[in-house]
């Protein structure tokens, strides 16, 4: 699984500092046991193990719920979000 730092490093988009800070806040909140809805996350209906966070109007951060907590899966644009979910369907 990918870590958040590697996703942020390899992102093709030019991320501003506020987007990076928001992603790190989400990561810290999940590690500290905060429920994902309080952090702004929404469960993806077609894949109940995936959770979406909006970093900006154009960026989405996707986490997967695992046995040991949450793992960062992808950082995608809004336009590529549907394609990413379809690719990950079982």
N, CA, C and O atoms as a MOPAC input file, in Angstrom:
PM7 MOZYME 1SCF
protein

 N      0.83200 1    -1.19300 1     0.00000 1
 C      0.00000 1     0.00000 1     0.00000 1
 C      0.87500 1     1.25400 1     0.00000 1
 O      1.98700 1     1.25900 1     0.52800 1
 N      0.36500 1     2.26600 1    -0.57900 1
 C      1.06900 1     3.53300 1    -0.64400 1
 C      0.89100 1     4.29600 1     0.65300 1
 O     -0.13300 1     4.18500 1     1.32700 1
 N      1.89400 1     5.06100 1     0.98300 1
 C      1.76500 1     5.94700 1     2.12700 1
 C      1.40200 1     7.33600 1     1.63600 1
 O      1.56700 1     7.65500 1     0.45900 1
 N      0.91300 1     8.14600 1     2.53900 1
 C      0.50000 1     9.48800 1     2.15700 1
 C      1.67900 1    10.30400 1     1.63400 1
 O      1.53300 1    11.04300 1     0.66000 1
 N      2.83400 1    10.18100 1     2.26400 1
 C      3.99900 1    10.95000 1     1.81500 1
 C      4.40300 1    10.58900 1     0.38700 1
 O      4.77200 1    11.47100 1    -0.38900 1
 N      4.33900 1     9.31600 1     0.03300 1
 C      4.69900 1     8.93700 1    -1.33100 1
 C      3.63700 1     9.42400 1    -2.32000 1
 O      3.97500 1     9.80700 1    -3.44000 1
 N      2.36200 1     9.41700 1    -1.92700 1
 C      1.31800 1     9.94900 1    -2.80100 1
 C      1.51800 1    11.43400 1    -3.04800 1
 O      1.38800 1    11.90300 1    -4.17900 1
 N      1.83200 1    12.17400 1    -1.99400 1
 C      2.04700 1    13.61200 1    -2.14400 1
 C      3.28900 1    13.90800 1    -2.97000 1
 O      3.30800 1    14.86300 1    -3.74700 1
 N      4.31700 1    13.10100 1    -2.80800 1
 C      5.56700 1    13.31200 1    -3.54000 1
 C      5.40700 1    13.03800 1    -5.03000 1
 O      5.97500 1    13.75400 1    -5.85400 1
 N      4.63800 1    12.00900 1    -5.38400 1
 C      4.50100 1    11.60300 1    -6.78100 1
 C      3.27800 1    12.19100 1    -7.47000 1
 O      2.96600 1    11.81900 1    -8.60100 1
 N      2.59500 1    13.08900 1    -6.81000 1
 C      1.40800 1    13.69400 1    -7.40300 1
 C      1.80700 1    14.57300 1    -8.58400 1
 O      2.74300 1    15.36800 1    -8.49400 1
 N      1.08600 1    14.41900 1    -9.68500 1
 C      1.39600 1    15.20100 1   -10.88700 1
 C      0.87500 1    16.62200 1   -10.79800 1
 O      1.33200 1    17.50300 1   -11.52600 1
 N     -0.07300 1    16.84500 1    -9.91400 1
 C     -0.62600 1    18.17900 1    -9.73000 1
 C      0.34100 1    19.01800 1    -8.89700 1
 O      1.09700 1    18.49300 1    -8.07800 1
 N      0.30200 1    20.31500 1    -9.12100 1
 C      1.05900 1    21.21300 1    -8.27000 1
 C      0.23000 1    21.46100 1    -7.02500 1
 O     -0.76600 1    22.18300 1    -7.05800 1
 N      0.65000 1    20.85600 1    -5.93500 1
 C     -0.09400 1    20.99300 1    -4.69000 1
 C      0.37100 1    22.22800 1    -3.93900 1
 O      1.57000 1    22.45100 1    -3.77200 1
 N     -0.57600 1    23.02100 1    -3.49400 1
 C     -0.19100 1    24.15800 1    -2.66500 1
 C     -0.07800 1    23.67900 1    -1.22300 1
 O     -0.54400 1    22.59300 1    -0.87800 1
 N      0.53000 1    24.48300 1    -0.41000 1
 C      0.81900 1    24.10900 1     0.97000 1
 C     -0.45200 1    23.79900 1     1.75800 1
 O     -0.43700 1    22.93200 1     2.63100 1
 N     -1.54800 1    24.49400 1     1.46100 1
 C     -2.78700 1    24.23800 1     2.19700 1
 C     -3.34400 1    22.84100 1     1.90300 1
 O     -3.92100 1    22.21500 1     2.79200 1
 N     -3.18300 1    22.34700 1     0.68100 1
 C     -3.64900 1    20.99800 1     0.35100 1
 C     -2.79800 1    19.95000 1     1.05900 1
 O     -3.32100 1    18.95800 1     1.56700 1
 N     -1.50200 1    20.16900 1     1.09100 1
 C     -0.60800 1    19.24100 1     1.77800 1
 C     -0.91600 1    19.23300 1     3.26700 1
 O     -0.96100 1    18.17100 1     3.88900 1
 N     -1.12800 1    20.40500 1     3.83600 1
 C     -1.43600 1    20.51800 1     5.26300 1
 C     -2.75300 1    19.81200 1     5.57800 1
 O     -2.85200 1    19.11700 1     6.59000 1
 N     -3.75500 1    19.97900 1     4.73300 1
 C     -5.05900 1    19.32600 1     4.94000 1
 C     -4.91400 1    17.81400 1     4.88300 1
 O     -5.51700 1    17.10800 1     5.69200 1
 N     -4.12800 1    17.30500 1     3.94600 1
 C     -3.90300 1    15.85700 1     3.84000 1
 C     -3.20300 1    15.32200 1     5.07800 1
 O     -3.54300 1    14.24400 1     5.56600 1
 N     -2.23800 1    16.05800 1     5.58600 1
 C     -1.52900 1    15.62600 1     6.79200 1
 C     -2.43400 1    15.68300 1     8.02200 1
 O     -2.31200 1    14.84300 1     8.91300 1
 N     -3.33500 1    16.65700 1     8.08300 1
 C     -4.29800 1    16.72400 1     9.18300 1
 C     -5.23700 1    15.52200 1     9.15600 1
 O     -5.56000 1    14.96000 1    10.20200 1
 N     -5.66900 1    15.13500 1     7.97600 1
 C     -6.52700 1    13.95900 1     7.84200 1
 C     -5.78000 1    12.71500 1     8.30400 1
 O     -6.32000 1    11.90500 1     9.05800 1
 N     -4.55000 1    12.56500 1     7.85600 1
 C     -3.72200 1    11.41400 1     8.23600 1
 C     -3.55100 1    11.34600 1     9.75400 1
 O     -3.72000 1    10.28100 1    10.34800 1
 N     -3.21900 1    12.46600 1    10.37800 1
 C     -3.03700 1    12.48700 1    11.83000 1
 C     -4.33200 1    12.17300 1    12.56700 1
 O     -4.33100 1    11.44000 1    13.55600 1
 N     -5.43700 1    12.73000 1    12.07800 1
 C     -6.72000 1    12.46200 1    12.71600 1
 C     -7.09800 1    10.99700 1    12.66000 1
 O     -7.58500 1    10.44400 1    13.64500 1
 N     -6.88000 1    10.36300 1    11.52300 1
 C     -7.19400 1     8.93900 1    11.39500 1
 C     -6.28500 1     8.09600 1    12.28100 1
 O     -6.73600 1     7.11700 1    12.87500 1
 N     -5.01700 1     8.46400 1    12.37500 1
 C     -4.09000 1     7.72500 1    13.23400 1
 C     -4.44700 1     7.87100 1    14.70500 1
 O     -4.22200 1     6.95500 1    15.49600 1
 N     -5.00700 1     9.02700 1    15.07700 1
 C     -5.38100 1     9.27300 1    16.46600 1
 C     -6.75900 1     8.73400 1    16.82100 1
 O     -7.21900 1     8.90700 1    17.95000 1
 N     -7.42100 1     8.08500 1    15.87700 1
 C     -8.68600 1     7.43200 1    16.15500 1
 C     -9.92600 1     8.28200 1    15.95900 1
 O    -11.01300 1     7.88900 1    16.38300 1
 N     -9.79100 1     9.43000 1    15.33000 1
 C    -10.97400 1    10.23900 1    15.04800 1
 C    -11.80500 1     9.55400 1    13.97300 1
 O    -11.25100 1     8.98600 1    13.03200 1
 N    -13.12600 1     9.59900 1    14.10100 1
 C    -13.96300 1     9.02800 1    13.04300 1
 C    -13.83200 1     9.83700 1    11.74800 1
 O    -13.72700 1    11.06300 1    11.77700 1
 N    -13.83800 1     9.14100 1    10.63300 1
 C    -13.62900 1     9.82300 1     9.35700 1
 C    -14.69400 1    10.86100 1     9.01500 1
 O    -14.36200 1    11.84200 1     8.35000 1
 N    -15.97400 1    10.70500 1     9.43400 1
 C    -16.93600 1    11.77100 1     9.09800 1
 C    -16.60500 1    13.11800 1     9.75800 1
 O    -16.90400 1    14.16800 1     9.19000 1
 N    -16.00100 1    13.10000 1    10.93400 1
 C    -15.63900 1    14.36000 1    11.58100 1
 C    -14.48900 1    15.05400 1    10.86800 1
 O    -14.28600 1    16.25800 1    11.03000 1
 N    -13.73800 1    14.29500 1    10.07900 1
 C    -12.63500 1    14.85600 1     9.30000 1
 C    -13.06500 1    15.25500 1     7.89900 1
 O    -12.25300 1    15.74900 1     7.11700 1
 N    -14.33600 1    15.04600 1     7.57500 1
 C    -14.84100 1    15.41500 1     6.24900 1
 C    -14.87200 1    14.27400 1     5.25900 1
 O    -15.07400 1    14.50100 1     4.06600 1
 N    -14.67700 1    13.05000 1     5.72400 1
 C    -14.66200 1    11.90300 1     4.82500 1
 C    -16.04600 1    11.35800 1     4.56200 1
 O    -16.94900 1    11.47200 1     5.39100 1
 N    -16.19300 1    10.76700 1     3.39800 1
 C    -17.44900 1    10.12400 1     3.01800 1
 C    -17.13800 1     8.74800 1     2.46200 1
 O    -16.20300 1     8.56800 1     1.68100 1
 N    -17.94400 1     7.77700 1     2.88100 1
 C    -17.78500 1     6.41800 1     2.39900 1
 C    -18.26400 1     6.35600 1     0.94900 1
 O    -19.26100 1     6.98400 1     0.59000 1
 N    -17.55600 1     5.60600 1     0.13100 1
 C    -17.92500 1     5.43200 1    -1.26800 1
 C    -18.89400 1     4.25100 1    -1.33800 1
 O    -18.56700 1     3.14800 1    -0.90000 1
 N    -20.07100 1     4.48400 1    -1.88200 1
 C    -21.15200 1     3.49800 1    -1.82400 1
 C    -20.82700 1     2.19100 1    -2.51300 1
 O    -21.13900 1     1.12300 1    -1.98700 1
 N    -20.21100 1     2.25200 1    -3.67000 1
 C    -19.95800 1     1.01800 1    -4.41400 1
 C    -18.79900 1     0.21200 1    -3.82700 1
 O    -18.66500 1    -0.97500 1    -4.12300 1
 N    -17.98200 1     0.82600 1    -3.02100 1
 C    -16.88000 1     0.15300 1    -2.33000 1
 C    -16.86600 1     0.64100 1    -0.89400 1
 O    -16.29200 1     1.68800 1    -0.59400 1
 N    -17.49200 1    -0.10800 1    -0.01200 1
 C    -17.66600 1     0.34200 1     1.36600 1
 C    -16.36200 1     0.41400 1     2.14900 1
 O    -16.33400 1     0.99800 1     3.23200 1
 N    -15.29200 1    -0.15800 1     1.63400 1
 C    -14.01100 1    -0.07500 1     2.33100 1
 C    -13.20500 1     1.16000 1     1.93000 1
 O    -12.13300 1     1.39800 1     2.48700 1
 N    -13.70000 1     1.94800 1     0.97600 1
 C    -13.00200 1     3.15300 1     0.52600 1
 C    -13.69700 1     4.40200 1     1.06400 1
 O    -14.92300 1     4.46500 1     1.15000 1
 N    -12.88100 1     5.39300 1     1.42300 1
 C    -13.36900 1     6.65300 1     1.96800 1
 C    -12.73500 1     7.78500 1     1.18300 1
 O    -11.53800 1     7.76400 1     0.89600 1
 N    -13.56000 1     8.79000 1     0.83300 1
 C    -13.10900 1     9.92800 1     0.03900 1
 C    -13.06000 1    11.17700 1     0.89600 1
 O    -13.96600 1    11.44800 1     1.68400 1
 N    -11.98200 1    11.93200 1     0.72800 1
 C    -11.82700 1    13.23700 1     1.36600 1
 C    -11.58900 1    14.27500 1     0.27700 1
 O    -10.81400 1    14.03800 1    -0.64900 1
 N    -12.24700 1    15.41800 1     0.38300 1
 C    -12.01000 1    16.51200 1    -0.54400 1
 C    -10.89100 1    17.37700 1     0.00400 1
 O    -10.99900 1    17.92200 1     1.10300 1
 N     -9.81500 1    17.50300 1    -0.76400 1
 C     -8.73600 1    18.41500 1    -0.38300 1
 C     -8.99200 1    19.80500 1    -0.93400 1
 O     -8.62200 1    20.80500 1    -0.31900 1
 N     -9.61600 1    19.86100 1    -2.07900 1
 C     -9.95300 1    21.11700 1    -2.73900 1
 C    -11.11100 1    20.81700 1    -3.68300 1
 O    -11.52600 1    19.66400 1    -3.79500 1
 N    -11.63700 1    21.82500 1    -4.35800 1
 C    -12.68800 1    21.52500 1    -5.33400 1
 C    -12.21600 1    20.58700 1    -6.45100 1
 O    -13.04000 1    19.94200 1    -7.09900 1
 N    -10.92900 1    20.50500 1    -6.67700 1
 C    -10.42200 1    19.69300 1    -7.78200 1
 C     -9.68400 1    18.42900 1    -7.35700 1
 O     -9.38300 1    17.60200 1    -8.21800 1
 N     -9.37600 1    18.23300 1    -6.07200 1
 C     -8.57600 1    17.09000 1    -5.62900 1
 C     -9.32700 1    16.22500 1    -4.63300 1
 O    -10.04300 1    16.72900 1    -3.76700 1
 N     -9.15200 1    14.90200 1    -4.76700 1
 C     -9.74800 1    13.93800 1    -3.85300 1
 C     -8.65400 1    13.02300 1    -3.32100 1
 O     -7.77400 1    12.58300 1    -4.06000 1
 N     -8.72900 1    12.75000 1    -2.03300 1
 C     -7.80400 1    11.82900 1    -1.37500 1
 C     -8.60900 1    10.60900 1    -0.97100 1
 O     -9.62700 1    10.73800 1    -0.29100 1
 N     -8.16900 1     9.42100 1    -1.38200 1
 C     -8.89900 1     8.18400 1    -1.12500 1
 C     -8.12100 1     7.33600 1    -0.13300 1
 O     -6.93000 1     7.07700 1    -0.30500 1
 N     -8.82500 1     6.91200 1     0.90900 1
 C     -8.26800 1     6.00800 1     1.91300 1
 C     -9.01300 1     4.69000 1     1.86300 1
 O    -10.17300 1     4.63200 1     1.45500 1
 N     -8.32800 1     3.62500 1     2.28300 1
 C     -8.95500 1     2.31700 1     2.37800 1
 C     -8.92800 1     1.88200 1     3.83100 1
 O     -7.91000 1     2.00500 1     4.51300 1
 N    -10.05800 1     1.37300 1     4.29400 1
 C    -10.13800 1     0.85900 1     5.65800 1
 C     -9.56200 1    -0.54600 1     5.66500 1
 O    -10.01800 1    -1.41900 1     4.92500 1
 N     -8.56300 1    -0.75800 1     6.50100 1
 C     -7.91700 1    -2.05900 1     6.60500 1
 C     -8.11700 1    -2.59900 1     8.01800 1
 O     -8.73800 1    -1.94700 1     8.85600 1
 N     -7.60200 1    -3.76100 1     8.27000 1
 C     -7.70800 1    -4.35900 1     9.59800 1
 C     -6.96200 1    -3.58500 1    10.66300 1
 O     -7.31700 1    -3.64700 1    11.84000 1
 N     -5.93300 1    -2.85800 1    10.26400 1
 C     -5.11600 1    -2.10600 1    11.22900 1
 C     -5.40200 1    -0.61800 1    11.22100 1
 O     -4.67100 1     0.14700 1    11.84900 1
 N     -6.43000 1    -0.19200 1    10.53800 1
 C     -6.74600 1     1.23600 1    10.49400 1
 C     -7.04500 1     1.67500 1     9.07600 1
 O     -7.80400 1     1.02300 1     8.35900 1
 N     -6.44300 1     2.78600 1     8.67600 1
 C     -6.68500 1     3.35400 1     7.35200 1
 C     -5.36600 1     3.50700 1     6.60700 1
 O     -4.32300 1     3.78900 1     7.19800 1
 N     -5.44000 1     3.31600 1     5.30700 1
 C     -4.25700 1     3.42100 1     4.46200 1
 C     -4.56900 1     4.31400 1     3.26200 1
 O     -5.59700 1     4.14300 1     2.60600 1
 N     -3.68100 1     5.26200 1     2.97900 1
 C     -3.85400 1     6.14300 1     1.82000 1
 C     -3.68200 1     5.32900 1     0.55000 1
 O     -2.72100 1     4.57300 1     0.40700 1
 N     -4.63100 1     5.49100 1    -0.37600 1
 C     -4.62800 1     4.69600 1    -1.60200 1
 C     -4.30500 1     5.54400 1    -2.82600 1
 O     -3.47700 1     5.15800 1    -3.65100 1
 N     -4.96000 1     6.70100 1    -2.94400 1
 C     -4.78800 1     7.49600 1    -4.15700 1
 C     -5.08200 1     8.96100 1    -3.88800 1
 O     -5.86500 1     9.31100 1    -3.00600 1
 N     -4.43800 1     9.79400 1    -4.66700 1
 C     -4.69300 1    11.23000 1    -4.69600 1
 C     -4.99100 1    11.56200 1    -6.14800 1
 O     -4.09900 1    11.53100 1    -6.99600 1
 N     -6.26400 1    11.88300 1    -6.43400 1
 C     -6.69500 1    12.04900 1    -7.81800 1
 C     -7.46300 1    13.35200 1    -7.98500 1
 O     -7.91800 1    13.96000 1    -7.01600 1
 N     -7.59000 1    13.75900 1    -9.23200 1
 C     -8.41000 1    14.92100 1    -9.53900 1
 C     -9.88400 1    14.51200 1    -9.51100 1
 O    -10.21900 1    13.32800 1    -9.52700 1
 N    -10.72800 1    15.49800 1    -9.46900 1
 C    -12.16300 1    15.22800 1    -9.47000 1
 C    -12.58000 1    14.49300 1   -10.73500 1
 O    -13.43100 1    13.60500 1   -10.69600 1
 N    -11.98400 1    14.86400 1   -11.84400 1
 C    -12.32600 1    14.23700 1   -13.11400 1
 C    -11.88100 1    12.77300 1   -13.17100 1
 O    -12.54900 1    11.95200 1   -13.80000 1
 N    -10.77800 1    12.44300 1   -12.53200 1
 C    -10.25700 1    11.07900 1   -12.56100 1
 C    -10.82400 1    10.20500 1   -11.44800 1
 O    -10.52200 1     9.01400 1   -11.37800 1
 N    -11.63800 1    10.78700 1   -10.58500 1
 C    -12.16900 1    10.05900 1    -9.44200 1
 C    -13.01900 1     8.86300 1    -9.87800 1
 O    -12.82300 1     7.75700 1    -9.37500 1
 N    -13.95000 1     9.06600 1   -10.79800 1
 C    -14.80700 1     7.96900 1   -11.25700 1
 C    -13.99600 1     6.84800 1   -11.89600 1
 O    -14.25800 1     5.66900 1   -11.65800 1
 N    -13.03100 1     7.21500 1   -12.69000 1
 C    -12.17700 1     6.21000 1   -13.34000 1
 C    -11.41500 1     5.39800 1   -12.28800 1
 O    -11.27300 1     4.18300 1   -12.42700 1
 N    -10.93200 1     6.05500 1   -11.25400 1
 C    -10.19200 1     5.37300 1   -10.18300 1
 C    -11.09100 1     4.39400 1    -9.43500 1
 O    -10.67200 1     3.28100 1    -9.11700 1
 N    -12.32200 1     4.80400 1    -9.15500 1
 C    -13.24800 1     3.91700 1    -8.43900 1
 C    -13.63000 1     2.72400 1    -9.29600 1
 O    -13.69600 1     1.59800 1    -8.80200 1
 N    -13.88300 1     2.95900 1   -10.57200 1
 C    -14.22200 1     1.84300 1   -11.46500 1
 C    -13.06000 1     0.86600 1   -11.57700 1
 O    -13.27100 1    -0.34400 1   -11.66600 1
 N    -11.86200 1     1.37200 1   -11.57500 1
 C    -10.67800 1     0.51600 1   -11.66700 1
 C    -10.53100 1    -0.35400 1   -10.41900 1
 O    -10.02700 1    -1.47400 1   -10.50200 1
 N    -10.96200 1     0.14500 1    -9.28100 1
 C    -10.81500 1    -0.56600 1    -8.01700 1
 C    -12.00500 1    -1.43900 1    -7.64500 1
 O    -11.98500 1    -2.09500 1    -6.60300 1
 N    -13.03400 1    -1.45700 1    -8.47600 1
 C    -14.19100 1    -2.30400 1    -8.17100 1
 C    -13.80700 1    -3.76800 1    -8.20900 1
 O    -12.94100 1    -4.19300 1    -8.97500 1
 N    -14.47800 1    -4.52300 1    -7.35900 1
 C    -14.17500 1    -5.95400 1    -7.25200 1
 C    -14.72200 1    -6.73600 1    -8.42200 1
 O    -14.55300 1    -7.95300 1    -8.48400 1

